[in-house]
Amino acid sequence: MSRYAILTPVGLCENVVEAEAAYATSQGWTAAPDEVGPGFTLSGETWTPPAARPRPPSPDVTAQADFVAALGAISTGSITDPAAKAAITDLIGLLAGTGGNVVVHAHPVR
């Protein structure tokens, strides 16, 4: 048995299978070297690997630290203005998916 690529009409490899040559030919599959896999493209006789996926952005550590500090400020009573406390609490609720008015327990960042 040999490896065969199942290609879309534009040459994109959707899958790779092992099959007997006669069956692969009857299915319209294309012989594929070992390194070929889903996502490769075939143009003429040239296989091209898929483009590297972009890395997700790194979290903004400063913003996270500020956010955690704000949580700590609420739980320790450092924020005393009722409107500010309500706004931050509602924001936390939205981020947590609870819709606001949640109780937050946090430790300030040092």
Secondary structure, DSSP 8 states (H G I E B T S, - for coil): -EEEEEE-TTSBEEEEEEE-HHHHHHHT-EE--TT--TT-EEETTEEE------------HHHHHHHHHHHHHHHHT----HHHHHHHHHHHHHHHTS-S----------
